[in-house]
Amino acid sequence: MIYIVISLIVILIFFIAHLQYNKKQINRIRNELMNINKEKADRKVTVCLLDKNIESLAEEINRTIDGRRESEANRVKFERELRQTIANMSHDLRTPLTSIIGYLQFLKLDDINEEEKLEYLNIAEQRARVLEGLLNDFYELSLIDSIDFQIKCEKVNISRLIEEILLGKYSDFVNRNLIPEVEMCSSMVNILAEEKSLKRVIENLLSNVIKYAKNSVKISLRVEKKEAVFTVSNNVINLTKEDVENIFDRFYMADKTRSGNGTGVGLAVAKALVNKMDGDVSAEFEEEVLSISCRFKLIS
């Protein structure tokens, strides 16, 4: 009987000691977590290896800390990009607006003739249209990025759409003395997409080529496994690795003075639309040739 009592006492002592140990470890983790939150320290709680439950608790807390760090990093990145976007927008809005105001002031002068007035009005109208285009681009991009923006994908013949858009932009290529090399794997390549959005993607990529190609353009459509790959390539000058890495960022322009005809939004819109259609878009730069490829799911 005495052995049973002694055994029970030993078990009770062990149980109490275990409870005290667990309580101590939980308090330690709580204090560590309080210090981390108070100091906003970049560290994790110490993992205890003697109790699996406490160890599991500490690991879950550390995963929560990792999630918070990632969320904070994303917030900082978003705020930085937002500030840059606002700065770029302010610059882009101010440039044509200042020009419009300047030419309107010229119209108030007494020593200008009717011919000069008409010229100033035409220039002011051109600048106003640039300003309108910029505002429309930004509005469209913000609309596409919103959660409520929905795309209804269906069967679309991308081959036919590319051919139609190329014909529509024929005069634009001619005006730039560009003769695109076109390679189409088939006249019947069907993908899962929304025709209106796909048309905008193709138009934006071709417009980018027409604006910035040096003298060579290649347009291709090929099939790789279960994907259709639409690629637009052109040779360029003064393009850097940084430019290619940021080429799909909203309002990013390789023209550091931001003095070109573009607003830097066209490729961002194209990427956003491709992603909405469950596709993928990428850019490569090799031997002064920029290639932008869009991948879409094939359907029969």
LOMIDREN-679760 format. One record per residue (C-alpha): x, y, z; residue number from 0. Coordinates in Angstrom, 2 decimals, padded with zeros to 5 digits. Layout:
MARVEX       px       py       pz    k
MARVEX        X        Y        Z  NUM
...
//
This chain:
MARVEX       px       py       pz    k
MARVEX   000.00   000.00   000.00    0
MARVEX   002.80   002.37   000.90    1
MARVEX   004.40   001.80  -002.48    2
MARVEX   001.17   002.81  -004.17    3
MARVEX   001.01   005.99  -002.09    4
MARVEX   004.65   006.79  -002.84    5
MARVEX   004.04   006.18  -006.55    6
MARVEX   001.02   008.46  -006.53    7
MARVEX   003.00   011.16  -004.72    8
MARVEX   005.82   010.88  -007.25    9
MARVEX   003.35   011.08  -010.13   10
MARVEX   001.64   014.07  -008.51   11
MARVEX   004.96   015.83  -007.98   12
MARVEX   005.93   015.17  -011.60   13
MARVEX   002.55   016.41  -012.81   14
MARVEX   002.80   019.59  -010.71   15
MARVEX   006.37   020.16  -011.87   16
MARVEX   005.27   019.68  -015.48   17
MARVEX   002.44   022.14  -015.04   18
MARVEX   004.80   024.67  -013.46   19
MARVEX   007.25   024.18  -016.31   20
MARVEX   004.54   024.68  -018.92   21
MARVEX   003.29   027.76  -017.11   22
MARVEX   006.81   029.14  -017.00   23
MARVEX   007.33   028.49  -020.72   24
MARVEX   003.97   030.06  -021.64   25
MARVEX   004.86   033.13  -019.55   26
MARVEX   008.25   033.26  -021.25   27
MARVEX   006.65   033.15  -024.70   28
MARVEX   004.11   035.78  -023.65   29
MARVEX   006.87   038.10  -022.37   30
MARVEX   008.93   037.58  -025.54   31
MARVEX   005.90   038.36  -027.68   32
MARVEX   005.11   041.47  -025.61   33
MARVEX   008.69   042.70  -026.05   34
MARVEX   008.62   041.99  -029.78   35
MARVEX   005.37   043.97  -030.17   36
MARVEX   006.59   046.78  -027.90   37
MARVEX   009.99   047.19  -029.53   38
MARVEX   008.80   046.15  -033.00   39
MARVEX   011.86   043.94  -033.01   40
MARVEX   012.81   041.83  -036.00   41
MARVEX   013.04   038.51  -034.19   42
MARVEX   010.99   035.44  -033.31   43
MARVEX   010.04   033.74  -030.07   44
MARVEX   012.30   030.96  -028.82   45
MARVEX   011.00   027.49  -029.59   46
MARVEX   010.86   025.10  -026.63   47
MARVEX   011.87   021.52  -027.44   48
MARVEX   010.71   019.81  -024.22   49
MARVEX   006.97   020.05  -024.79   50
MARVEX   005.49   019.39  -028.21   51
MARVEX   002.35   021.43  -027.56   52
MARVEX   004.30   024.51  -026.46   53
MARVEX   006.70   023.98  -029.34   54
MARVEX   003.77   023.89  -031.75   55
MARVEX   002.36   027.07  -030.16   56
MARVEX   005.69   028.86  -030.56   57
MARVEX   005.97   027.77  -034.19   58
MARVEX   002.46   029.09  -034.96   59
MARVEX   003.34   032.41  -033.29   60
MARVEX   006.51   032.61  -035.40   61
MARVEX   004.48   031.93  -038.55   62
MARVEX   002.16   034.77  -037.51   63
MARVEX   005.20   037.02  -037.04   64
MARVEX   006.46   036.06  -040.52   65
MARVEX   003.03   036.90  -041.95   66
MARVEX   003.05   040.26  -040.21   67
MARVEX   006.52   041.03  -041.55   68
MARVEX   005.44   040.16  -045.08   69
MARVEX   002.30   042.26  -044.71   70
MARVEX   004.34   045.20  -043.43   71
MARVEX   006.84   044.84  -046.28   72
MARVEX   003.97   044.79  -048.81   73
MARVEX   002.43   047.87  -047.17   74
MARVEX   005.71   049.78  -047.39   75
MARVEX   006.17   048.70  -051.01   76
MARVEX   002.59   049.72  -051.88   77
MARVEX   003.01   053.14  -050.24   78
MARVEX   006.30   053.69  -052.07   79
MARVEX   004.76   052.73  -055.40   80
MARVEX   001.73   054.91  -054.68   81
MARVEX   003.93   057.93  -053.95   82
MARVEX   005.89   057.31  -057.15   83
MARVEX   002.68   056.93  -059.15   84
MARVEX   001.30   060.19  -057.77   85
MARVEX   004.59   061.96  -058.53   86
MARVEX   004.63   060.60  -062.09   87
MARVEX   000.97   061.49  -062.60   88
MARVEX   001.58   065.01  -061.33   89
MARVEX   004.45   065.42  -063.79   90
MARVEX   002.48   063.99  -066.70   91
MARVEX  -000.58   066.11  -065.94   92
MARVEX   001.44   069.26  -065.44   93
MARVEX   003.35   069.01  -068.73   94
MARVEX   000.40   069.21  -071.18   95
MARVEX  -001.57   071.45  -068.83   96
MARVEX   001.25   074.00  -068.68   97
MARVEX   001.51   073.88  -072.47   98
MARVEX  -002.25   074.43  -072.87   99
MARVEX  -002.19   077.43  -070.52  100
MARVEX   000.80   078.87  -072.37  101
MARVEX  -000.83   078.71  -075.79  102
MARVEX  -004.12   080.09  -074.45  103
MARVEX  -002.17   083.05  -073.09  104
MARVEX  -000.61   083.56  -076.54  105
MARVEX  -004.13   083.86  -077.94  106
MARVEX  -004.71   086.92  -075.74  107
MARVEX  -001.87   088.83  -077.36  108
MARVEX  -002.85   091.72  -079.64  109
MARVEX  -000.06   091.32  -082.19  110
MARVEX  -000.92   087.86  -083.53  111
MARVEX  -002.80   087.22  -086.76  112
MARVEX  -005.59   084.75  -087.48  113
MARVEX  -003.21   082.16  -088.88  114
MARVEX  -001.14   082.17  -085.69  115
MARVEX  -004.29   081.99  -083.56  116
MARVEX  -005.43   078.90  -085.47  117
MARVEX  -002.00   077.29  -085.03  118
MARVEX  -002.00   077.95  -081.27  119
MARVEX  -005.54   076.59  -080.96  120
MARVEX  -004.56   073.39  -082.79  121
MARVEX  -001.53   072.87  -080.54  122
MARVEX  -003.61   073.54  -077.41  123
MARVEX  -006.18   071.00  -078.63  124
MARVEX  -003.46   068.38  -079.22  125
MARVEX  -002.10   068.90  -075.70  126
MARVEX  -005.63   068.67  -074.31  127
MARVEX  -006.13   065.32  -076.04  128
MARVEX  -002.85   064.06  -074.56  129
MARVEX  -004.14   065.11  -071.15  130
MARVEX  -007.46   063.37  -071.81  131
MARVEX  -005.65   060.20  -072.86  132
MARVEX  -003.57   060.20  -069.70  133
MARVEX  -006.62   060.55  -067.48  134
MARVEX  -008.43   057.80  -069.39  135
MARVEX  -005.42   055.48  -069.09  136
MARVEX  -005.14   055.98  -065.36  137
MARVEX  -008.88   055.51  -064.86  138
MARVEX  -008.87   052.31  -066.91  139
MARVEX  -005.91   050.89  -065.00  140
MARVEX  -007.47   051.68  -061.63  141
MARVEX  -010.70   050.07  -062.85  142
MARVEX  -008.92   046.89  -063.98  143
MARVEX  -007.03   046.63  -060.67  144
MARVEX  -010.23   046.83  -058.64  145
MARVEX  -011.69   043.66  -057.10  146
MARVEX  -015.09   044.33  -058.71  147
MARVEX  -013.66   044.28  -062.25  148
MARVEX  -014.83   041.05  -063.85  149
MARVEX  -013.87   039.44  -067.15  150
MARVEX  -016.03   036.85  -068.88  151
MARVEX  -013.73   034.51  -070.79  152
MARVEX  -014.90   032.47  -073.76  153
MARVEX  -013.55   030.89  -076.93  154
MARVEX  -011.67   033.48  -079.02  155
MARVEX  -009.73   033.02  -082.26  156
MARVEX  -006.56   034.95  -081.45  157
MARVEX  -005.14   034.40  -084.96  158
MARVEX  -008.04   036.25  -086.58  159
MARVEX  -007.91   039.04  -084.02  160
MARVEX  -004.17   039.62  -084.54  161
MARVEX  -004.64   039.78  -088.31  162
MARVEX  -007.51   042.28  -088.02  163
MARVEX  -005.59   044.58  -085.66  164
MARVEX  -002.43   044.40  -087.82  165
MARVEX  -004.44   045.50  -090.85  166
MARVEX  -005.94   048.36  -088.84  167
MARVEX  -002.49   049.57  -087.84  168
MARVEX  -000.94   049.19  -091.29  169
MARVEX  -000.77   052.94  -091.90  170
MARVEX   000.86   053.48  -088.49  171
MARVEX   003.64   051.04  -089.41  172
MARVEX   004.06   052.71  -092.81  173
MARVEX   004.36   056.15  -091.23  174
MARVEX   007.25   054.84  -089.10  175
MARVEX   008.84   053.07  -092.10  176
MARVEX   008.42   049.76  -090.30  177
MARVEX   007.72   046.48  -092.08  178
MARVEX   006.77   043.89  -089.47  179
MARVEX   007.86   040.28  -089.94  180
MARVEX   004.79   038.19  -089.13  181
MARVEX   004.87   034.48  -088.28  182
MARVEX   001.52   032.80  -087.59  183
MARVEX   001.50   029.09  -086.81  184
MARVEX  -002.14   028.73  -087.87  185
MARVEX  -005.20   030.75  -088.83  186
MARVEX  -007.26   028.88  -086.22  187
MARVEX  -005.73   029.19  -082.76  188
MARVEX  -008.47   029.36  -080.14  189
MARVEX  -007.81   030.50  -076.60  190
MARVEX  -009.79   031.19  -073.44  191
MARVEX  -010.11   034.98  -073.22  192
MARVEX  -012.44   037.96  -073.43  193
MARVEX  -012.33   039.34  -076.97  194
MARVEX  -012.59   043.01  -075.99  195
MARVEX  -009.80   042.73  -073.40  196
MARVEX  -007.62   040.61  -075.70  197
MARVEX  -008.01   043.21  -078.43  198
MARVEX  -006.85   045.92  -076.04  199
MARVEX  -003.79   043.84  -075.07  200
MARVEX  -002.76   043.30  -078.71  201
MARVEX  -003.36   046.96  -079.59  202
MARVEX  -001.28   048.16  -076.63  203
MARVEX   001.64   045.89  -077.49  204
MARVEX   001.59   046.93  -081.16  205
MARVEX   001.26   050.62  -080.25  206
MARVEX   004.29   050.29  -077.99  207
MARVEX   006.27   048.76  -080.86  208
MARVEX   005.21   051.49  -083.29  209
MARVEX   006.30   054.19  -080.84  210
MARVEX   009.64   052.81  -079.76  211
MARVEX   010.95   050.31  -082.37  212
MARVEX   014.19   051.40  -083.99  213
MARVEX   013.74   049.77  -087.41  214
MARVEX   012.87   046.11  -086.92  215
MARVEX   009.66   044.44  -085.74  216
MARVEX   008.72   040.77  -085.46  217
MARVEX   005.25   039.51  -084.53  218
MARVEX   004.64   035.82  -083.94  219
MARVEX   001.99   033.41  -082.72  220
MARVEX   003.02   029.87  -081.83  221
MARVEX   001.61   026.93  -079.91  222
MARVEX   003.58   025.39  -077.05  223
MARVEX   001.97   022.35  -075.40  224
MARVEX  -001.39   023.63  -074.11  225
MARVEX  -000.63   027.35  -074.53  226
MARVEX  -000.77   029.93  -077.30  227
MARVEX   002.19   032.31  -077.16  228
MARVEX   001.83   035.75  -078.76  229
MARVEX   005.19   037.57  -079.00  230
MARVEX   006.05   041.07  -080.18  231
MARVEX   009.75   041.83  -080.66  232
MARVEX   011.55   044.99  -081.74  233
MARVEX   015.05   046.41  -081.61  234
MARVEX   015.48   049.40  -079.31  235
MARVEX   018.14   051.85  -078.21  236
MARVEX   019.14   053.08  -074.77  237
MARVEX   017.21   050.35  -072.96  238
MARVEX   018.68   049.00  -069.71  239
MARVEX   018.15   045.91  -067.57  240
MARVEX   016.34   048.09  -065.03  241
MARVEX   013.96   049.31  -067.73  242
MARVEX   013.04   045.74  -068.67  243
MARVEX   012.54   044.72  -065.02  244
MARVEX   010.12   047.63  -064.50  245
MARVEX   008.55   047.74  -067.95  246
MARVEX   005.11   046.59  -066.74  247
MARVEX   005.02   048.95  -063.76  248
MARVEX   002.37   051.62  -064.04  249
MARVEX   003.68   054.95  -065.32  250
MARVEX   007.23   053.60  -065.67  251
MARVEX   008.92   054.89  -068.79  252
MARVEX   012.41   054.20  -070.12  253
MARVEX   012.37   057.86  -071.17  254
MARVEX   013.59   059.27  -067.85  255
MARVEX   012.56   062.79  -068.85  256
MARVEX   009.02   061.48  -069.51  257
MARVEX   008.96   063.62  -072.61  258
MARVEX   007.71   061.03  -075.09  259
MARVEX   004.26   060.56  -076.52  260
MARVEX   003.38   057.72  -074.16  261
MARVEX   002.26   057.78  -070.57  262
MARVEX   003.88   054.54  -069.45  263
MARVEX   000.48   052.95  -068.75  264
MARVEX  -000.15   050.88  -071.90  265
MARVEX   001.98   047.89  -070.91  266
MARVEX   000.69   047.98  -067.33  267
MARVEX  -002.88   047.80  -068.68  268
MARVEX  -001.88   044.92  -070.98  269
MARVEX  -000.33   042.95  -068.12  270
MARVEX  -003.32   043.55  -065.83  271
MARVEX  -005.76   042.35  -068.50  272
MARVEX  -003.69   039.26  -069.35  273
MARVEX  -003.55   038.33  -065.67  274
MARVEX  -007.32   038.81  -065.36  275
MARVEX  -007.72   036.29  -068.20  276
MARVEX  -005.54   033.77  -066.31  277
MARVEX  -002.70   034.31  -068.76  278
MARVEX   000.91   035.31  -068.25  279
MARVEX   003.06   038.07  -069.72  280
MARVEX   006.84   038.46  -069.64  281
MARVEX   009.60   040.59  -071.14  282
MARVEX   013.08   039.63  -072.33  283
MARVEX   015.94   041.79  -073.57  284
MARVEX   018.80   040.33  -075.56  285
MARVEX   021.19   041.88  -078.10  286
MARVEX   019.21   045.16  -078.18  287
MARVEX   015.96   043.32  -078.96  288
MARVEX   013.01   043.62  -076.59  289
MARVEX   010.52   040.74  -076.70  290
MARVEX   007.18   040.77  -074.88  291
MARVEX   005.29   037.48  -074.77  292
MARVEX   001.73   036.72  -073.68  293
MARVEX   000.64   033.17  -072.87  294
MARVEX  -002.96   032.01  -072.97  295
MARVEX  -004.73   028.69  -072.41  296
MARVEX  -005.56   026.81  -075.58  297
MARVEX  -009.04   025.42  -076.08  298
MARVEX  -010.41   023.28  -078.89  299
//
